[in-house]
Amino acid sequence: MANEHELTPAEQKRLEKFEEIRSDLESRGYKCTELIIGLVWANAFSFILFVPVAIISMVLYLMVNSTDGIVDSLLAMSPLTYLLFVVILLALVVVHELIHGATWAIFAEHHFKDIEFGFIKKYLTPYCTCKVALAKGAYILGALMPLIILGIIPVAIAIAAGSLFWLWMGIIMITSASGDILIVHKIVTYKTEAGEILYYDHPTNAGGVIFEK
């Protein structure tokens, strides 16, 4: 099981525990398939995703709000407003991971005891992982919930309220969920005829691990 970064002691411990689970399941006839994505590709995809998301969001915004409102809003934004934007954005990056954890904790056997948070220094990326098997729907819901709560909903509200501040906040949060979108895409497009399937969050990399038989 290759890793993209040097593991922290907590990650190493989690990986060792997962390898025990993997060994046990494979001894019982389960086939293991890793559905992981590279963080470099996930970050690149976020820039690719930004363009259509921004265009669609702005078109919808202009269908509801006048262009005069855009000019007025931009003129009204002070340096302090831009600083506030950055501070909120950084805070939402952390909230993004908390939402993953809170959603998966609902379905995990021991709830938050089965959830672990961390930070990858190499990529300046916080992360959340679930240490137990989840149903497919629960795993996908937990993966996409930050996209919905921090991205799609704020964009919809911003369009209705005529707020450029929250429109762009929502656009950025949608694109920041690019890795989650790629992971879910891998899961839903994975074809199998197995009768038993277990979905695990990858212990150290972005993505999931499927055990099937």
N, CA, C and O of each residue as an XYZ file, in Angstrom:
852
protein
N       0.854     -1.184      0.000
C       0.000      0.000      0.000
C       0.898      1.245      0.000
O       1.408      1.652      1.044
N       1.081      1.837     -1.176
C       1.964      2.989     -1.301
C       1.312      4.247     -0.744
O       0.091      4.397     -0.766
N       2.163      5.154     -0.240
C       1.663      6.408      0.305
C       2.349      7.582     -0.369
O       3.512      7.486     -0.762
N       1.626      8.699     -0.506
C       2.140      9.863     -1.213
C       2.975     10.776     -0.318
O       3.620     11.694     -0.822
N       2.979     10.551      0.977
C       3.680     11.448      1.880
C       4.235     10.663      3.054
O       3.834      9.528      3.310
N       5.158     11.285      3.759
C       5.719     10.656      4.940
C       4.655     10.590      6.020
O       4.006     11.588      6.330
N       4.483      9.405      6.589
C       3.406      9.202      7.550
C       3.753      9.732      8.933
O       4.885      9.619      9.403
N       2.748     10.308      9.561
C       2.893     10.719     10.954
C       2.744      9.468     11.829
O       2.256      8.444     11.353
N       3.155      9.538     13.096
C       2.967      8.375     13.984
C       1.511      7.907     14.044
O       1.242      6.707     14.097
N       0.571      8.864     14.034
C      -0.851      8.503     14.086
C      -1.266      7.777     12.809
O      -2.019      6.805     12.858
N      -0.768      8.258     11.662
C      -1.092      7.610     10.389
C      -0.484      6.222     10.323
O      -1.120      5.284      9.842
N       0.745      6.086     10.805
C       1.406      4.792     10.790
C       0.643      3.785     11.645
O       0.488      2.626     11.261
N       0.175      4.228     12.793
C      -0.607      3.361     13.676
C      -1.917      2.965     13.001
O      -2.333      1.808     13.073
N      -2.562      3.923     12.348
C      -3.818      3.649     11.654
C      -3.598      2.687     10.488
O      -4.416      1.801     10.243
N      -2.489      2.868      9.771
C      -2.177      1.982      8.648
C      -1.935      0.557      9.125
O      -2.404     -0.395      8.501
N      -1.210      0.403     10.219
C      -0.935     -0.930     10.758
C      -2.231     -1.621     11.165
O      -2.408     -2.815     10.919
N      -3.140     -0.866     11.789
C      -4.432     -1.435     12.182
C      -5.229     -1.845     10.953
O      -5.875     -2.893     10.942
N      -5.180     -1.006      9.913
C      -5.915     -1.323      8.691
C      -5.339     -2.571      8.017
O      -6.086     -3.396      7.492
N      -4.029     -2.705      8.033
C      -3.403     -3.880      7.427
C      -3.842     -5.157      8.132
O      -3.967     -6.204      7.495
N      -4.075     -5.083      9.431
C      -4.591     -6.238     10.177
C      -6.002     -6.583      9.679
O      -6.332     -7.749      9.465
N      -6.819     -5.546      9.501
C      -8.178     -5.746      8.994
C      -8.130     -6.339      7.585
O      -8.870     -7.265      7.253
N      -7.249     -5.783      6.779
C      -7.108     -6.253      5.393
C      -6.686     -7.710      5.344
O      -7.238     -8.500      4.578
N      -5.699     -8.067      6.168
C      -5.214     -9.443      6.199
C      -6.322    -10.402      6.619
O      -6.469    -11.483      6.048
N      -7.101     -9.997      7.621
C      -8.199    -10.834      8.110
C      -9.268    -11.026      7.027
O      -9.740    -12.142      6.806
N      -9.643     -9.941      6.362
C     -10.687    -10.032      5.336
C     -10.215    -10.851      4.133
O     -10.977    -11.643      3.580
N      -8.968    -10.661      3.735
C      -8.452    -11.422      2.592
C      -8.342    -12.899      2.926
O      -8.508    -13.744      2.047
N      -8.061    -13.226      4.195
C      -7.996    -14.634      4.602
C      -9.381    -15.274      4.577
O      -9.512    -16.497      4.524
N     -10.418    -14.424      4.616
C     -11.795    -14.917      4.563
C     -12.380    -14.830      3.158
O     -13.587    -14.976      2.964
N     -11.512    -14.593      2.189
C     -11.932    -14.647      0.794
C     -12.316    -13.332      0.153
O     -12.806    -13.314     -0.976
N     -12.102    -12.227      0.856
C     -12.433    -10.924      0.286
C     -11.321    -10.452     -0.656
O     -10.136    -10.639     -0.377
N     -11.712     -9.850     -1.752
C     -10.773     -9.225     -2.680
C     -10.685     -7.738     -2.344
O     -11.707     -7.085     -2.130
N      -9.469     -7.207     -2.298
C      -9.260     -5.804     -1.946
C      -8.968     -4.972     -3.191
O      -8.124     -5.344     -4.006
N      -9.657     -3.858     -3.335
C      -9.419     -2.928     -4.436
C      -9.305     -1.519     -3.876
O     -10.212     -1.043     -3.193
N      -8.185     -0.847     -4.166
C      -7.979      0.522     -3.705
C      -8.461      1.500     -4.764
O      -8.050      1.425     -5.922
N      -9.323      2.407     -4.369
C      -9.825      3.445     -5.266
C      -9.336      4.786     -4.736
O     -10.097      5.544     -4.134
N      -8.060      5.069     -4.969
C      -7.462      6.287     -4.438
C      -7.170      7.278     -5.560
O      -7.092      6.910     -6.732
N      -7.013      8.530     -5.179
C      -6.665      9.573     -6.140
C      -5.420     10.297     -5.646
O      -5.182     10.376     -4.440
N      -4.630     10.822     -6.567
C      -3.447     11.591     -6.197
C      -3.844     13.002     -5.782
O      -4.713     13.614     -6.403
N      -3.213     13.515     -4.739
C      -3.542     14.863     -4.281
C      -3.153     15.916     -5.312
O      -3.800     16.958     -5.419
N      -2.087     15.638     -6.076
C      -1.683     16.574     -7.130
C      -2.779     16.663     -8.191
O      -3.139     17.756     -8.628
N      -3.312     15.500     -8.604
C      -4.384     15.485     -9.599
C      -5.649     16.122     -9.036
O      -6.352     16.839     -9.748
N      -5.941     15.867     -7.766
C      -7.134     16.458     -7.148
C      -7.039     17.982     -7.138
O      -8.019     18.675     -7.411
N      -5.843     18.501     -6.821
C      -5.657     19.952     -6.820
C      -5.748     20.522     -8.232
O      -6.304     21.601     -8.435
N      -5.201     19.793     -9.208
C      -5.275     20.248    -10.603
C      -6.724     20.246    -11.083
O      -7.155     21.155    -11.792
N      -7.465     19.219    -10.691
C      -8.868     19.119    -11.096
C      -9.698     20.255    -10.518
O     -10.673     20.691    -11.130
N      -9.310     20.737     -9.338
C     -10.046     21.846     -8.730
C      -9.960     23.097     -9.595
O     -10.927     23.853     -9.694
N      -8.798     23.321    -10.226
C      -8.652     24.472    -11.119
C      -9.465     24.270    -12.403
O     -10.037     25.215    -12.945
N      -9.504     23.022    -12.875
C     -10.303     22.714    -14.066
C     -11.783     22.914    -13.770
O     -12.524     23.460    -14.587
N     -12.203     22.465    -12.591
C     -13.602     22.542    -12.193
C     -14.042     23.984    -11.957
O     -15.207     24.326    -12.154
N     -13.100     24.823    -11.534
C     -13.428     26.200    -11.180
C     -14.091     26.961    -12.330
O     -15.046     27.705    -12.112
N     -13.592     26.777    -13.539
C     -14.083     27.542    -14.685
C     -15.573     27.309    -14.949
O     -16.335     28.276    -14.956
N     -16.022     26.061    -15.169
C     -17.455     25.874    -15.424
C     -18.333     26.232    -14.230
O     -19.432     26.759    -14.402
N     -17.852     25.948    -13.019
C     -18.646     26.282    -11.825
C     -18.821     27.794    -11.713
O     -19.918     28.274    -11.427
N     -17.747     28.543    -11.936
C     -17.815     30.001    -11.849
C     -18.725     30.572    -12.937
O     -19.523     31.472    -12.675
N     -18.602     30.052    -14.148
C     -19.424     30.557    -15.259
C     -20.901     30.294    -15.008
O     -21.725     31.198    -15.145
N     -21.244     29.057    -14.642
C     -22.644     28.701    -14.399
C     -23.214     29.509    -13.240
O     -24.341     29.998    -13.319
N     -22.441     29.653    -12.164
C     -22.908     30.396    -10.993
C     -23.138     31.863    -11.327
O     -24.130     32.450    -10.894
N     -22.218     32.468    -12.102
C     -22.357     33.873    -12.453
C     -23.531     34.100    -13.401
O     -24.237     35.102    -13.290
N     -23.737     33.180    -14.324
C     -24.875     33.295    -15.249
C     -26.180     33.253    -14.457
O     -27.073     34.069    -14.686
N     -26.292     32.310    -13.532
C     -27.492     32.210    -12.704
C     -27.655     33.458    -11.838
O     -28.769     33.941    -11.637
N     -26.538     33.977    -11.328
C     -26.576     35.186    -10.508
C     -27.110     36.363    -11.321
O     -27.945     37.128    -10.838
N     -26.626     36.507    -12.556
C     -27.032     37.626    -13.406
C     -28.474     37.491    -13.893
O     -29.115     38.483    -14.241
N     -28.974     36.262    -13.914
C     -30.371     36.057    -14.295
C     -31.322     36.565    -13.204
O     -32.478     36.891    -13.473
N     -30.816     36.624    -11.981
C     -31.636     37.037    -10.844
C     -31.319     38.465    -10.405
O     -32.205     39.198     -9.966
N     -30.058     38.854    -10.526
C     -29.619     40.158    -10.045
C     -29.100     41.020    -11.192
O     -28.609     40.502    -12.194
N     -29.210     42.320    -11.040
C     -28.776     43.237    -12.098
C     -27.269     43.405    -12.096
O     -26.607     43.159    -11.088
N     -26.727     43.832    -13.244
C     -25.293     44.099    -13.347
C     -24.903     45.310    -12.506
O     -23.763     45.406    -12.052
N     -25.834     46.230    -12.297
C     -25.563     47.395    -11.457
C     -25.231     46.965    -10.039
O     -24.400     47.582     -9.372
N     -25.884     45.902     -9.581
C     -25.630     45.393     -8.236
C     -24.215     44.870     -8.087
O     -23.615     44.968     -7.017
N     -23.682     44.311     -9.170
C     -22.316     43.793     -9.136
C     -21.332     44.934     -8.940
O     -20.440     44.850     -8.096
N     -21.487     45.988     -9.707
C     -20.591     47.133     -9.602
C     -20.656     47.750     -8.215
O     -19.622     48.061     -7.623
N     -21.856     47.927     -7.698
C     -22.030     48.509     -6.367
C     -21.380     47.640     -5.289
O     -20.745     48.148     -4.365
N     -21.547     46.332     -5.421
C     -20.983     45.410     -4.436
C     -19.462     45.445     -4.444
O     -18.828     45.434     -3.389
N     -18.883     45.488     -5.631
C     -17.422     45.521     -5.743
C     -16.853     46.816     -5.178
O     -15.822     46.808     -4.506
N     -17.531     47.931     -5.456
C     -17.060     49.220     -4.953
C     -17.169     49.314     -3.437
O     -16.406     50.028     -2.785
N     -18.132     48.581     -2.892
C     -18.366     48.636     -1.454
C     -17.405     47.745     -0.662
O     -17.330     47.850      0.562
N     -16.677     46.876     -1.351
C     -15.784     45.942     -0.664
C     -14.461     46.612     -0.311
O     -13.731     47.053     -1.199
N     -14.152     46.689      0.971
C     -12.917     47.305      1.457
C     -11.833     46.242      1.614
O     -12.125     45.048      1.544
N     -10.577     46.665      1.827
C      -9.507     45.685      2.102
C      -9.855     44.771      3.273
O      -9.500     43.592      3.279
N     -10.553     45.327      4.262
C     -10.960     44.529      5.415
C     -11.929     43.423      4.998
O     -11.910     42.326      5.556
N     -12.777     43.724      4.007
C     -13.731     42.725      3.512
C     -12.988     41.571      2.848
O     -13.342     40.408      3.040
N     -11.964     41.892      2.071
C     -11.168     40.848      1.417
C     -10.422     40.009      2.447
O     -10.303     38.793      2.303
N      -9.916     40.675      3.496
C      -9.235     39.942      4.565
C     -10.214     39.010      5.264
O      -9.877     37.866      5.572
N     -11.418     39.493      5.514
C     -12.447     38.673      6.137
C     -12.769     37.470      5.262
O     -12.974     36.362      5.760
N     -12.811     37.700      3.961
C     -13.085     36.621      3.012
C     -12.049     35.510      3.162
O     -12.399     34.331      3.220
N     -10.776     35.888      3.224
C      -9.690     34.906      3.335
C      -9.768     34.154      4.661
O      -9.587     32.937      4.702
N     -10.039     34.884      5.745
C     -10.127     34.254      7.069
C     -11.267     33.236      7.115
O     -11.097     32.123      7.613
N     -12.423     33.629      6.593
C     -13.569     32.711      6.564
C     -13.259     31.507      5.695
O     -13.611     30.378      6.039
N     -12.604     31.745      4.575
C     -12.268     30.660      3.655
C     -11.362     29.631      4.325
O     -11.582     28.427      4.197
N     -10.352     30.106      5.035
C      -9.446     29.197      5.740
C     -10.179     28.415      6.831
O      -9.912     27.233      7.048
N     -11.099     29.086      7.507
C     -11.878     28.408      8.549
C     -12.770     27.328      7.944
O     -12.949     26.263      8.534
N     -13.326     27.603      6.769
C     -14.217     26.643      6.125
C     -13.475     25.408      5.615
O     -14.069     24.342      5.455
N     -12.178     25.559      5.361
C     -11.373     24.392      4.969
C     -11.367     23.370      6.108
O     -11.443     22.163      5.880
N     -11.276     23.878      7.326
C     -11.313     23.000      8.503
C     -12.729     22.463      8.713
O     -12.916     21.282      9.004
N     -13.717     23.335      8.564
C     -15.113     22.924      8.721
C     -15.463     21.831      7.717
O     -16.227     20.915      8.021
N     -14.895     21.938      6.513
C     -15.089     20.926      5.459
C     -14.794     19.526      6.011
O     -15.582     18.597      5.834
N     -13.642     19.393      6.686
C     -13.261     18.091      7.225
C     -14.141     17.692      8.406
O     -14.448     16.514      8.587
N     -14.542     18.665      9.200
C     -15.430     18.372     10.335
C     -16.771     17.827      9.849
O     -17.360     16.953     10.485
N     -17.246     18.344      8.723
C     -18.522     17.861      8.167
C     -18.379     16.428      7.680
O     -19.279     15.611      7.878
N     -17.244     16.113      7.039
C     -16.988     14.710      6.673
C     -17.133     13.828      7.905
O     -17.876     12.846      7.912
N     -16.396     14.211      8.950
C     -16.370     13.396     10.161
C     -17.727     13.287     10.822
O     -18.128     12.198     11.233
N     -18.444     14.399     10.932
C     -19.750     14.392     11.588
C     -20.741     13.509     10.841
O     -21.552     12.821     11.461
N     -20.678     13.527      9.523
C     -21.605     12.710      8.721
C     -21.278     11.237      8.850
O     -22.166     10.421      9.096
N     -19.999     10.887      8.684
C     -19.620      9.478      8.805
C     -19.860      8.966     10.221
O     -20.196      7.797     10.410
N     -19.688      9.845     11.229
C     -19.880      9.432     12.620
C     -21.313      8.977     12.890
O     -21.549      8.146     13.768
N     -22.252      9.513     12.149
C     -23.648      9.115     12.306
C     -23.822      7.633     11.993
O     -24.611      6.942     12.637
N     -23.080      7.153     11.001
C     -23.251      5.774     10.525
C     -22.218      4.807     11.102
O     -22.421      3.594     11.055
N     -21.115      5.323     11.645
C     -20.071      4.460     12.192
C     -20.555      3.809     13.494
O     -21.350      4.389     14.234
N     -20.070      2.615     13.753
C     -20.531      1.840     14.908
C     -20.322      2.582     16.222
O     -21.221      2.622     17.062
N     -19.132      3.176     16.406
C     -18.829      3.890     17.646
C     -18.803      5.404     17.427
O     -18.207      6.148     18.206
N     -19.446      5.833     16.377
C     -19.610      7.256     16.071
C     -18.259      7.981     16.012
O     -17.375      7.554     15.270
N     -18.077      9.069     16.777
C     -16.854      9.864     16.635
C     -15.596      9.115     17.086
O     -14.485      9.519     16.742
N     -15.755      8.046     17.839
C     -14.585      7.249     18.228
C     -13.968      6.568     16.998
O     -12.794      6.198     17.017
N     -14.753      6.405     15.938
C     -14.261      5.777     14.713
C     -13.770      6.803     13.689
O     -13.406      6.440     12.570
N     -13.759      8.083     14.072
C     -13.339      9.150     13.172
C     -12.008      9.726     13.639
O     -11.784      9.903     14.836
N     -11.128     10.015     12.685
C      -9.830     10.598     13.039
C      -9.511     11.753     12.096
O      -9.742     11.674     10.889
N      -8.973     12.832     12.675
C      -8.589     14.009     11.902
C      -7.074     14.167     11.925
O      -6.407     13.711     12.854
N      -6.532     14.821     10.886
C      -5.092     15.038     10.826
C      -4.741     16.120      9.826
O      -5.615     16.794      9.282
N      -3.424     16.278      9.588
C      -2.942     17.327      8.690
C      -1.719     16.817      7.938
O      -0.776     16.317      8.551
N      -1.730     16.942      6.603
C      -0.601     16.541      5.766
C       0.248     17.785      5.507
O      -0.140     18.645      4.717
N       1.394     17.885      6.161
C       2.225     19.085      6.066
C       2.721     19.338      4.643
O       2.783     20.485      4.199
N       3.071     18.273      3.932
C       3.630     18.423      2.591
C       2.696     19.191      1.673
O       3.142     20.007      0.866
N       1.384     18.929      1.796
C       0.397     19.564      0.929
C      -0.421     20.633      1.648
O      -1.347     21.208      1.075
N      -0.065     20.900      2.929
C      -0.818     21.867      3.740
C      -2.308     21.554      3.692
O      -3.148     22.432      3.498
N      -2.605     20.266      3.877
C      -3.975     19.782      3.704
C      -4.487     19.072      4.957
O      -3.906     18.070      5.374
N      -5.560     19.572      5.561
C      -6.186     18.828      6.652
C      -6.981     17.652      6.078
O      -7.381     17.680      4.914
N      -7.205     16.637      6.882
C      -7.971     15.502      6.385
C      -8.802     14.882      7.491
O      -8.580     15.120      8.679
N      -9.765     14.081      7.064
C     -10.604     13.318      7.984
C     -10.707     11.909      7.433
O     -10.817     11.726      6.220
N     -10.672     10.923      8.295
C     -10.819      9.542      7.840
C     -11.691      8.755      8.811
O     -11.691      9.004     10.017
N     -12.429      7.806      8.261
C     -13.253      6.908      9.071
C     -12.537      5.566      9.139
O     -12.114      5.034      8.113
N     -12.400      5.014     10.351
C     -11.573      3.828     10.550
C     -12.336      2.513     10.464
O     -11.749      1.445     10.636
N     -13.644      2.578     10.198
C     -14.449      1.353     10.126
C     -15.191      1.296      8.794
O     -15.272      2.288      8.070
N     -15.728      0.121      8.485
C     -16.458     -0.067      7.228
C     -17.786      0.679      7.276
O     -18.430      0.768      8.321
N     -18.180      1.214      6.119
C     -19.448      1.914      5.983
C     -20.230      1.351      4.809
O     -19.654      0.748      3.904
N     -21.528      1.545      4.824
C     -22.341      1.194      3.660
C     -21.995      2.161      2.528
O     -21.516      3.268      2.776
N     -22.236      1.748      1.309
C     -21.892      2.578      0.153
C     -22.557      3.946      0.223
O     -21.905      4.970      0.019
N     -23.854      3.961      0.512
C     -24.582      5.224      0.576
C     -24.057      6.141      1.660
O     -23.969      7.352      1.462
N     -23.704      5.567      2.819
C     -23.193      6.365      3.932
C     -21.834      6.956      3.594
O     -21.545      8.107      3.923
N     -21.002      6.156      2.932
C     -19.671      6.646      2.558
C     -19.788      7.799      1.566
O     -19.122      8.824      1.715
N     -20.632      7.629      0.559
C     -20.806      8.666     -0.460
C     -21.418      9.926      0.146
O     -21.002     11.036     -0.186
N     -22.400      9.764      1.032
C     -23.031     10.919      1.667
C     -22.011     11.715      2.466
O     -21.977     12.943      2.390
N     -21.181     11.018      3.231
C     -20.156     11.693      4.012
C     -19.130     12.396      3.146
O     -18.616     13.454      3.510
N     -18.831     11.801      1.993
C     -17.859     12.403      1.078
C     -18.400     13.675      0.441
O     -17.652     14.627      0.220
N     -19.702     13.696      0.143
C     -20.287     14.822     -0.592
C     -20.931     15.894      0.296
O     -21.253     16.977     -0.191
N     -21.119     15.614      1.568
C     -21.826     16.562      2.422
C     -21.165     17.944      2.485
O     -21.887     18.940      2.455
N     -19.826     18.060      2.572
C     -19.222     19.401      2.564
C     -19.508     20.163      1.271
O     -19.709     21.377      1.297
N     -19.526     19.459      0.153
C     -19.856     20.075     -1.136
C     -21.247     20.685     -1.087
O     -21.473     21.789     -1.583
N     -22.171     19.957     -0.488
C     -23.562     20.414     -0.422
C     -23.722     21.572      0.559
O     -24.290     22.610      0.220
N     -23.211     21.383      1.793
C     -23.424     22.367      2.852
C     -22.621     23.652      2.639
O     -23.139     24.750      2.842
N     -21.367     23.516      2.234
C     -20.489     24.687      2.117
C     -20.410     25.262      0.708
O     -19.956     26.390      0.519
N     -20.856     24.482     -0.285
C     -20.747     24.946     -1.652
C     -22.062     25.220     -2.344
O     -22.374     26.370     -2.655
N     -22.831     24.186     -2.587
C     -24.062     24.313     -3.367
C     -25.098     25.186     -2.667
O     -25.679     26.076     -3.287
N     -25.331     24.937     -1.383
C     -26.337     25.715     -0.646
C     -25.955     27.195     -0.551
O     -26.801     28.045     -0.828
N     -24.715     27.542     -0.172
C     -24.341     28.963     -0.144
C     -24.464     29.656     -1.495
O     -24.868     30.817     -1.560
N     -24.120     28.955     -2.575
C     -24.255     29.550     -3.905
C     -25.721     29.845     -4.201
O     -26.046     30.917     -4.711
N     -26.600     28.909     -3.886
C     -28.038     29.109     -4.124
C     -28.571     30.275     -3.304
O     -29.332     31.098     -3.812
N     -28.169     30.347     -2.031
C     -28.618     31.439     -1.168
C     -28.049     32.776     -1.647
O     -28.748     33.789     -1.645
N     -26.775     32.774     -2.058
C     -26.125     33.999     -2.528
C     -26.803     34.543     -3.782
O     -26.953     35.755     -3.938
N     -27.212     33.643     -4.672
C     -27.908     34.072     -5.886
C     -29.240     34.712     -5.525
O     -29.602     35.759     -6.062
N     -29.963     34.081     -4.618
C     -31.270     34.615     -4.204
C     -31.131     35.929     -3.445
O     -31.971     36.819     -3.583
N     -30.070     36.055     -2.642
C     -29.885     37.249     -1.810
C     -29.096     38.347     -2.512
O     -29.034     39.479     -2.031
N     -28.488     38.008     -3.659
C     -27.687     38.994     -4.375
C     -26.367     39.305     -3.696
O     -25.911     40.449     -3.714
N     -25.743     38.284     -3.090
C     -24.483     38.490     -2.369
C     -23.307     37.921     -3.151
O     -23.159     36.704     -3.258
N     -22.468     38.805     -3.700
C     -21.269     38.345     -4.400
C     -20.259     37.725     -3.442
O     -19.543     36.788     -3.797
N     -20.211     38.256     -2.234
C     -19.295     37.740     -1.211
C     -19.510     36.242     -1.023
O     -18.567     35.457     -1.129
N     -20.750     35.845     -0.744
C     -21.036     34.434     -0.474
C     -21.133     33.615     -1.758
O     -20.965     32.395     -1.731
N     -21.399     34.270     -2.870
C     -21.385     33.552     -4.145
C     -19.990     33.005     -4.418
O     -19.827     31.826     -4.734
N     -18.975     33.876     -4.292
C     -17.611     33.423     -4.568
C     -17.086     32.504     -3.484
O     -16.253     31.638     -3.749
N     -17.567     32.688     -2.268
C     -17.196     31.756     -1.204
C     -17.724     30.363     -1.549
O     -17.007     29.371     -1.414
N     -18.964     30.297     -1.988
C     -19.555     29.013     -2.359
C     -18.875     28.395     -3.562
O     -18.662     27.183     -3.596
N     -18.532     29.209     -4.552
C     -17.844     28.712     -5.749
C     -16.515     28.069     -5.370
O     -16.186     26.980     -5.842
N     -15.754     28.748     -4.517
C     -14.458     28.211     -4.101
C     -14.630     26.931     -3.287
O     -13.839     25.998     -3.429
N     -15.650     26.880     -2.441
C     -15.869     25.679     -1.640
C     -16.341     24.508     -2.491
O     -16.061     23.354     -2.166
N     -17.056     24.794     -3.581
C     -17.419     23.717     -4.510
C     -16.172     23.141     -5.151
O     -16.008     21.923     -5.217
N     -15.287     24.018     -5.627
C     -14.075     23.539     -6.291
C     -13.119     22.878     -5.299
O     -12.335     22.009     -5.679
N     -13.183     23.290     -4.020
C     -12.317     22.660     -3.021
C     -12.754     21.239     -2.716
O     -12.004     20.473     -2.110
N     -13.965     20.879     -3.131
C     -14.465     19.509     -2.948
C     -14.144     18.635     -4.156
O     -14.731     17.566     -4.325
N     -13.215     19.088     -4.994
C     -12.882     18.343     -6.213
C     -12.401     16.929     -5.903
O     -12.755     15.980     -6.603
N     -11.588     16.790     -4.846
C     -11.100     15.462     -4.482
C     -12.238     14.541     -4.076
O     -12.242     13.362     -4.430
N     -13.199     15.071     -3.340
C     -14.364     14.280     -2.930
C     -15.170     13.840     -4.146
O     -15.657     12.711     -4.208
N     -15.304     14.745     -5.109
C     -16.043     14.418     -6.335
C     -15.343     13.297     -7.099
O     -15.995     12.384     -7.606
N     -14.023     13.367     -7.179
C     -13.260     12.332     -7.893
C     -13.377     10.979     -7.198
O     -13.502      9.945     -7.854
N     -13.336     10.995     -5.866
C     -13.459      9.747     -5.111
C     -14.831      9.113     -5.331
O     -14.930      7.915     -5.596
N     -15.881      9.915     -5.219
C     -17.243      9.408     -5.414
C     -17.410      8.891     -6.834
O     -18.074      7.877     -7.050
N     -16.819      9.573     -7.796
C     -16.888      9.112     -9.188
C     -16.262      7.731     -9.326
O     -16.810      6.869    -10.014
N     -15.118      7.513     -8.678
C     -14.479      6.205     -8.722
C     -15.379      5.119     -8.128
O     -15.456      4.006     -8.648
N     -16.054      5.463     -7.035
C     -16.903      4.485     -6.348
C     -18.132      4.131     -7.175
O     -18.447      2.953     -7.346
N     -18.827      5.142     -7.690
C     -20.079      4.878     -8.406
C     -19.835      4.242     -9.780
O     -20.727      3.590    -10.323
N     -18.647      4.425    -10.341
C     -18.351      3.825    -11.648
C     -17.662      2.464    -11.515
O     -17.430      1.778    -12.511
N     -17.336      2.077    -10.267
C     -16.698      0.779    -10.057
C     -17.738     -0.330    -10.238
O     -18.766     -0.340     -9.560
N     -17.472     -1.241    -11.135
C     -18.410     -2.315    -11.453
C     -18.030     -3.598    -10.718
O     -16.876     -4.026    -10.746
N     -19.004     -4.194    -10.071
C     -18.777     -5.453     -9.378
C     -20.070     -6.248     -9.301
O     -21.162     -5.680     -9.282
N     -19.938     -7.556     -9.257
C     -21.094     -8.436     -9.093
C     -21.012     -9.181     -7.762
O     -21.720    -10.164     -7.543
N     -20.145     -8.702     -6.886
C     -19.950     -9.354     -5.593
C     -21.215     -9.256     -4.745
O     -21.961     -8.281     -4.825
N     -21.437    -10.279     -3.940
C     -22.609    -10.290     -3.080
C     -22.395     -9.536     -1.789
O     -23.342     -9.014     -1.200
N     -21.131     -9.476     -1.342
C     -20.796     -8.771     -0.110
C     -19.739     -7.717     -0.416
O     -18.698     -8.025     -0.995
N     -20.010     -6.471     -0.025
C     -19.075     -5.381     -0.278
C     -18.938     -4.524      0.985
O     -19.932     -4.122      1.589
N     -17.691     -4.254      1.368
C     -17.401     -3.391      2.503
C     -16.643     -2.169      1.991
O     -15.698     -2.301      1.214
N     -17.059     -0.981      2.427
C     -16.426      0.263      1.986
C     -15.648      0.878      3.150
O     -16.228      1.249      4.170
N     -14.330      0.979      2.985
C     -13.470      1.604      3.981
C     -12.872      2.884      3.406
O     -12.577      2.965      2.213
N     -12.699      3.879      4.269
C     -11.922      5.049      3.885
C     -10.458      4.630      3.907
O     -10.035      3.902      4.805
N      -9.675      5.088      2.918
C      -8.265      4.718      2.895
C      -7.583      5.290      4.131
O      -7.800      6.457      4.457
N      -6.764      4.504      4.828
C      -6.179      4.963      6.096
C      -5.176      6.102      5.976
O      -4.969      6.840      6.940
N      -4.542      6.261      4.803
C      -3.494      7.291      4.688
C      -3.575      8.126      3.415
O      -2.990      9.208      3.363
N      -4.272      7.664      2.397
C      -4.361      8.382      1.134
C      -5.785      8.843      0.873
O      -6.722      8.398      1.537
N      -5.945      9.742     -0.101
C      -7.270     10.222     -0.472
C      -7.967      9.157     -1.305
O      -7.498      8.789     -2.381
N      -9.077      8.674     -0.802
C      -9.820      7.651     -1.543
C     -10.371      6.585     -0.625
O     -10.362      6.730      0.597
N     -10.851      5.516     -1.226
C     -11.458      4.435     -0.468
C     -10.856      3.092     -0.809
O     -10.087      2.954     -1.761
N     -11.223      2.105     -0.010
C     -10.811      0.725     -0.229
C     -12.044     -0.151     -0.179
O     -12.825     -0.086      0.770
N     -12.219     -0.971     -1.205
C     -13.383     -1.847     -1.295
C     -12.954     -3.295     -1.066
O     -12.010     -3.783     -1.687
N     -13.661     -3.968     -0.171
C     -13.460     -5.403      0.031
C     -14.728     -6.095     -0.460
O     -15.836     -5.732     -0.065
N     -14.557     -7.089     -1.319
C     -15.722     -7.757     -1.897
C     -15.488     -9.253     -2.055
O     -14.361     -9.720     -2.216
N     -16.601     -9.989     -2.002
C     -16.516    -11.430     -2.291
C     -17.893    -11.941     -2.694
O     -18.051    -13.127     -2.981
